[in-house]
Amino acid sequence: MSRPTQSPQRGPLRVVVVDDHQMVLDGLRAMLAAYSDQVEIVGEAIEPELAIKVITGQEPDITLLDVRLRGSSGLDLCAEIRRRQPACKVVFLTVYDDEQYLYQALRLGAAGFLLKRVRGAELVDHLRRIHQGEVLIDPSLATKVAMSVAHLRGGEFWPGAHLGLTQRESEVLALMVAGLSNRAIAGRLSVSEETVKTHARGLYRKLDVPDRSGAVAAALREGVFQ
């Protein structure tokens, strides 16, 4: 995918990094130090409230952001960044190679979805291309995306797909309707409780409801699981 190209960048790209692990922040600084003529980290944050302050103050070209942050969602933060600083491109840099996260990120306006195993030179090249207008997805996710698209085009929709729910959000909603707690849902799906909360926030947003009871009511009203 691509977007209209921008004028050539003068000086290094200005980047803010948001991750809840200081070791990751330090590692990115060390990795990108060799490319200081192309990329400059102008700020970092470990939680959303500080991230918004840093991004608002620095007005970076790009924000590197993890999907999951301690106690919150990088996806929600992406939406807030896009609302407050629409000129700032959001690029997810994460260990989570779940295509459902990818789809949500793109829907929220992210310009890239990369995995943390990317090397320094590759990351710099990706950021440069993203700043010039491209939307980049980590190559290792290509097969998963292609398979999902093929299923959708073949009519293999999951319950709630017509409402914009991802397959995993549909699974979480079904277990909510069945009365399971977040902890029980996490155990059933073999994911963390925080991941369940992230999916829950996503489906609440798409169903335009404030909480679990509203989501269950909407599912029953729309006949999602009939």
C-alpha positions in Angstrom: 0.0 0.0 0.0 1.1 3.6 -0.5 0.2 7.1 0.3 1.1 10.3 -1.5 4.8 11.0 -1.1 6.0 13.8 1.0 8.8 16.3 0.3 12.3 15.1 1.0 13.3 15.0 4.7 15.8 17.6 5.7 18.0 16.2 8.4 17.3 12.9 10.3 13.9 11.6 11.0 12.7 12.7 14.4 11.3 9.7 16.3 9.6 9.1 19.7 9.7 5.6 21.1 7.0 4.2 23.4 7.5 0.9 25.1 6.9 -0.3 28.7 10.3 -2.0 28.9 13.3 0.3 29.6 15.6 -2.4 28.1 13.8 -2.1 24.8 14.1 1.7 24.8 17.8 1.4 25.6 18.3 -1.2 23.0 16.7 0.8 20.3 18.8 3.9 21.2 21.9 1.7 21.0 20.9 0.1 17.7 20.0 3.4 16.0 23.0 5.3 17.3 25.0 4.1 14.2 22.4 5.8 12.0 22.2 9.1 13.8 22.5 11.0 10.5 19.2 9.3 9.3 17.2 8.8 12.5 17.2 10.8 15.8 15.3 9.6 18.9 14.0 12.8 20.3 11.9 11.3 23.1 10.7 8.2 24.8 8.0 7.1 27.2 6.9 4.0 29.1 3.2 4.8 29.5 0.5 6.5 27.5 0.1 9.7 29.5 3.8 10.6 29.3 3.8 9.5 25.7 1.2 12.1 24.8 3.1 14.8 26.6 6.4 13.9 24.8 4.8 13.6 21.4 2.9 16.9 21.8 6.0 18.7 22.9 8.4 17.2 20.3 6.1 16.8 17.3 8.1 13.9 15.9 7.8 12.6 12.3 7.2 9.1 13.6 6.2 7.4 16.8 7.4 3.8 17.4 4.8 2.1 19.6 4.3 -1.4 21.1 0.8 -3.1 20.7 0.6 -3.8 24.4 1.7 -1.4 27.2 1.6 -2.2 30.9 -2.0 -1.7 32.0 -3.1 -0.2 28.7 -3.4 -0.7 25.0 -1.0 0.7 22.3 -3.9 0.5 19.9 -5.9 3.0 22.0 -2.8 5.2 22.3 -2.4 5.0 18.5 -5.9 6.4 18.1 -5.2 9.2 20.5 -1.9 10.1 18.8 -3.7 10.2 15.4 -6.3 12.5 16.8 -3.9 14.9 18.5 -1.0 14.8 16.1 -2.3 13.7 12.7 1.0 14.6 11.0 2.9 12.1 13.1 3.0 8.6 11.6 2.5 5.8 14.0 4.5 2.6 13.5 4.0 -0.4 15.7 7.2 -2.3 16.7 6.2 -5.4 18.6 6.8 -9.1 19.3 3.1 -9.9 18.6 2.8 -11.4 15.1 -1.0 -11.7 15.3 -2.7 -10.5 12.2 -5.7 -9.4 14.2 -3.5 -6.8 15.9 -2.2 -5.8 12.4 -5.8 -5.3 11.1 -6.7 -3.2 14.1 -3.6 -1.1 13.8 -4.2 -0.3 10.1 -7.9 0.6 10.8 -6.7 3.1 13.4 -4.4 4.7 10.8 -1.0 3.2 11.6 1.5 3.5 8.9 3.5 0.4 9.7 3.5 -2.8 11.7 7.0 -4.3 12.3 8.3 -7.0 14.5 11.1 -6.4 17.0 13.5 -8.8 15.4 14.1 -6.3 12.6 17.7 -5.2 12.3 18.9 -1.6 12.5 19.5 -1.0 8.8 16.2 -2.6 8.0 14.4 -0.5 10.6 16.0 2.7 9.3 15.0 1.9 5.7 11.4 1.0 6.8 11.1 4.3 8.7 12.4 6.3 5.7 10.0 4.7 3.3 7.1 5.1 5.7 7.9 8.8 6.1 7.9 9.1 2.3 4.3 7.8 2.2 4.4 4.0 2.2 2.5 1.7 4.6 4.7 -1.2 5.5 3.9 -4.6 7.1 6.6 -6.9 8.4 7.3 -9.5 5.6 6.8 -12.4 7.9 3.2 -11.5 8.3 2.5 -11.5 4.6 1.5 -15.2 4.5 -0.9 -14.9 7.4 -2.5 -11.8 5.8 -2.9 -13.5 2.5 -4.6 -16.5 4.0 -7.0 -14.4 6.0 -7.9 -12.4 2.9 -8.4 -15.6 0.9 -10.8 -16.9 3.6 -12.8 -13.6 3.6 -13.1 -13.6 -0.2 -14.2 -17.2 -0.1 -17.1 -16.2 2.2 -15.7 -17.8 5.4 -16.8 -15.0 7.7 -16.8 -15.4 11.5 -19.8 -14.1 13.6 -19.6 -10.3 13.9 -17.4 -9.8 10.9 -20.2 -7.7 9.4 -19.8 -5.4 12.4 -16.1 -5.0 11.9 -15.0 -7.5 14.6 -11.8 -9.4 14.1 -12.0 -13.2 14.5 -10.3 -13.0 17.9 -12.7 -10.2 19.0 -15.6 -12.4 17.9 -14.2 -15.3 20.0 -13.8 -13.0 23.1 -17.3 -11.6 22.6 -18.8 -15.2 22.4 -17.1 -16.1 25.7 -18.4 -12.9 27.2 -21.9 -13.8 26.1 -21.4 -17.2 27.7 -20.6 -15.5 31.0 -16.9 -16.1 31.3 -14.7 -13.7 33.2 -11.6 -12.1 31.6 -9.4 -14.5 33.4 -11.5 -17.5 32.3 -11.5 -16.2 28.7 -7.7 -15.8 28.8 -7.4 -19.4 29.9 -9.7 -20.6 27.2 -7.9 -18.8 24.5 -4.4 -19.4 25.9 -3.6 -15.7 26.0 -2.9 -13.2 28.8 -5.7 -11.4 30.7 -4.3 -8.1 29.4 -4.6 -9.4 25.8 -8.3 -10.2 26.5 -8.8 -6.6 27.8 -7.2 -5.2 24.7 -9.6 -7.2 22.5 -12.4 -6.2 24.7 -11.6 -2.5 24.3 -11.5 -3.0 20.5 -14.9 -4.7 20.3 -16.4 -2.1 22.6 -15.2 0.6 20.3 -16.6 -1.1 17.2 -19.9 -1.9 18.8 -20.1 1.6 20.2 -20.8 0.4 23.7 -19.1 1.4 27.0 -18.6 -1.9 28.7 -19.1 -5.7 28.8 -22.8 -5.6 29.5 -23.3 -3.3 26.6 -21.3 -5.6 24.3 -23.3 -8.6 25.4 -26.6 -6.7 24.9 -25.4 -5.6 21.4 -24.5 -9.2 20.5 -27.9 -10.5 21.5 -29.7 -7.6 19.9 -27.8 -8.1 16.6 -28.1 -11.9 16.7 -24.4 -12.2 16.2 -24.2 -15.8 17.5 -27.5 -17.2 16.2 
